[in-house]
Amino acid sequence: MPVPSNRSDLGDFACFLAIARHLNFRRAGLELGVTTSAISHALKGLEARLGVRLVNRTNRSVTLSAAGEQLRAAIDGPFAAIGQAVDDLNRFRERPGGRIRLNVVADAAALLLAPVMGAFATRYPEIEVDIVASNRMVDITGEGFDAGIRHGGTVPEDMIAQRLSADLRWIVAGAPQYLERHGTPEHPDDLRHHRCLGVRLGDDSVYRWEFTGPDGDRDIAVPGHITADDSRTMMAMAIAGAGLTYGTQAAMAREVAAGLLRPVLSDWAVTGPGYHIYYSSRRQVPTGIRLLVDLIRELRPMGL
């Protein structure tokens, strides 16, 4: 077997390892910041030079061949060590660089990250930040993300987590015209007589609205024929009179201040864990992630 020795071999090895991690050419490309066709071309070139097939690829699946498994076992550790060594050098650079990918629950992208990104870009202009704002639960390691940001109670147990915000208050609100037409609920049980906008969670289940009050805690499967997984969409529909919406007070602050939405059942509002950043315990945190966490804790856009 020919011995690889040039720079293209090293770059193609990195592409191969990304494929091996994800078993998906598109996700491998996202991790490395290149196109799917570039990943495919790199693999073909590496296989041609080595003279063996490393990956079995069909329309439905991507798997490693026996040779591919052997190659991954041999080079995965050394490449990880090189990557960490390069990232550690950021501490000695006047202007740290690199690229970080974040999977962020949509409200946190707008409320937590957006207020600090101007300062981050000014301080660290050579760090590239790729943010995917989505409420869908994903395997951040498997899909090529360096870290995720979610509500504290939804962080996977096998991850290391750090708090980035104060606790969140969850409220119910409706448009003034809706409340004038249908009345204002005084107790969570009154919701059975209202139109409520369902909250679809990242795991595709429908959220049961939670309350706490004088007669204890409760969660209610509220009635309604409209369900959405994005708070901005739900607020827009609530403002248009489609029904009552449920979400964080922080996410609705502007709409409430403008009089477009009116909170109800305030005595029953629930307070839950704030936003947390989380990452795999199987590798060290990239410098860019550490710097972003430090800046959020310095500026405290949502308290801490």
N, C-alpha and C positions, 0 to 999 in steps of 0.2 A: 504493500500500500504506500503511495507517495506520502512524504512527510510535508505537511503544510508549513510554510515559513514566511509568507508575505502578508502585507496588511489586509489584502482582500480576504485571505483565509480567516483572519481574526474577526473581521466584520461579519463574514458569513457565519462563523461560529456563533456570534451574538444573535444573529437572526435564527439560527437553528435552535438555540436555547430558548428563545422566545416562543418558537413554535412548540417546542417540547413542553413548556410551561402551560400553554393555553390549549394546545391541540386544535388551534383555530388560526388561520392565516390572517384574518381581519383583526383579531384581537392582538396578535403578535405585532402587526403593523402599528396599531394604536399605541402599544407600549413603547415602541422604538421611534414613533413619529414618522413612519414611512408608509408608502402605499402597499396594498396587498400584492400588487404585481411586483414591487421591489422585493418583498419577502420571498415570493415564489422564485424570482430570478436568482436571488442569492442562494437559495436552497439547491436549485438545479446546478448552479456553478460549483457549489461545494461537493455535491454528489458526483459530478463529473470528474473533479480533480481527485477525489478520494477513491473513485471507482467502485462505490457501493451505494445501495439505496438506503437512505436514512429514515425516510418517512413514507408510509403507505397512505395515499390520499385517494378517496372516492368522492362521489357527489354527496354522500351522507356523513362521512367521518374522516378524521385524520388520526392516525396512530403511528407510533414509532416502530420501526423494524427492530430486529434483534441487534443489528449493528448500531442503529440509532440509540437504543437503550444503553448500549455499552459506551457509546461516545458521550452521551449525556452524563452518565455516572462518572466518567473520567474528567470532564472539563467543567462541570457545574460549579464545584467548589472553588477551583482556581479563578474562574471568571467572577464569581461573587466576591472573592477576596480582592481582586483587582478593582472592581466597581466600588467597593467600600473604601479602599485606599484612595482612589481618585476623589471620592466624595469628601473624605476626611481632609483632603488638602484645601478644601474651601475655607477652612478655618484660618489658613495662612494667606488667603487672597484678600486684597483690598476690596474687590468687588466679586462676591460669591456668584457662581453661575450654576448651570444645570437646568433640568426640567422636572417638574413635579406634576402628577396627575391626581385629581381629587374627584371623588364621587360624593355629591353633597345633596342632602334633602333640599327641595326647592326653596322653602322659606329661609333656610339658613344661608343659601347663596345670596339672597337679596338682603337679608337683615344683618347677617354676621360678616360675610366676606366682602360684599360690595363696599361698605363704608371704610374698609382698611386697605383695599387694593390700590388706591391712589398712592398712599404712603409707601406701600410695599414696592410698587413699581419705581418710585423715586429712589428708595434706598437700595434696591437690589435690581437694577435694570437688566442684568444679565441672567436673571432667573426666569425661565419660561414657565408659566402656570397654565395648565389645561384643566378647566372645571367642567364637569358634567353634572348639571342640576337635574336630579330625578328622584322621585319618591320610591321608585322600584328598588327592592332589596336585591343587591348583587353581591357576589363573591369578589371583594375588591382585589384580592391577590390573584384570583383566577382570571379576572378581566383586565389586569394590567394597571391597576391604580396603586398609588403609593399610600393613600390614606382615604378614609371616608369621614363624613360628618353627618351625624344623625342625632335624634333625641336620645338622651342617656339610657332610657329604658329599652331601646331597640338595638343597642350595640351587641354584636355577637359575643358570646362568652369567651371565646378563644382569642380575643383581641385585647391589646393594650389600649386603654382609653384615657383621655385627658379632658377635663371640663373646660369649655370655652365661653359659657354664658351662665347667667343666673338662672334660677328655675323659671319655668314658663307658666303663665296663667291661661287656662283654657276657658273660653266663654262662648255663649250663644248670642247671635245678633240677627236682626232683621231690618229691612228697610222701613222707614216710617210709614209709607203708604201701605205696606203689607200688614203692619201691626194695627193700623187704623181700620183695615178691612177685616182682619181675622182675629183681632184682640191680642193682648199681651199675656203670655203664659206666666203664671205666678208660681207654679210648682212643676218639677220635671214631668209629673204624670199628665200635665195639661198638654204635653207635646203630642199625645195621641190624637188630638183634635187639630193638629197643624200640619202643614206641608214642610217637610224637613229635607235638606240637601244631604244625601248620604256621603260619607267619607270613605273612599276606597284606599286601603292601606297598601304599602309597598309589597306585601305578600299576597295581594289580590283579594284579601278578605275585606268585609265591610265593617267599619268601626262602630262599636256600640258606644254611644255618647255617655261620658262619665260625669257624675255629679257627686258632691259631698255637701251635706247640710245638717240642719237640726235633727232630722230623723235618720241620719246615717248616710253611708255611701251607697251608690247604686249605679248601674249601667243599663242603658235603655236602647233597644233596637228601635230606632225612631221610624215613623212612617214616612213614606215619600217615594216618588217615582223617578227621581233624578239623582244620579250618583256621579261623583267626579273624584279624581285623585290629586287635584291641584287647587291650593287655597285661593289663588288669584281668580281662577275660573269660578269657584264657588262663590267668592265675594261678588263678582260681576253679576252672577245670576241672582244672588240675594238682593243686590241693589236694584235689579230689574223687577223684583217682586216675586221671584219664583219660589221663595220659601225662606225658612230660617237656616242659617249656616253655623257651623261649629268650628272653632279654630283658636289659635293663640291670640291673646290680646295684642301682642306686639305686631302680628301680621295685619291686624285690622285697625291699628292705631290711626292711620291717616284717614281711612274711610269713616271711622267714628268721629274724629275731630271735625271732619267736613260735614257731618250730619247726614251722610249717605247711609250709614248703618247705626242702629241703636241697640246697645247691649240689653239683654234680658236675663232673668234668672241669676242676677249677679250674686245673690246670697248663696248660690249653689255652685259657684265656679270652683274648678279643681286646679291645683297647682302641681305640676309634674317636673321631672328632671329637665334641665336645660340641654343645650347642644354640646355634644362631645365629639372630639376628633379621635379616630381609632385607626390602628395599623397593626400589621402582623407582628406577632412576638418572635417570628422566625428570622427577622433581619433587622438591622439597625435603621434608625429613622434618617432619611436624607436630610442634608443640611437645609434645603429649601423649606421642608416641613417644619423643622425646628424654628427657623427664623419666622415663619408665618405664625406659628403658635405664640412665639414671644411677642410679636407685634399685636396680635389680637388681645393678649393679656395686658399689654401696655395701654392700648387705646380703649379697650372694654366697650365695644359698640352696643353690647346687650348686657352690660353689667357683669360682675363676677364676684 
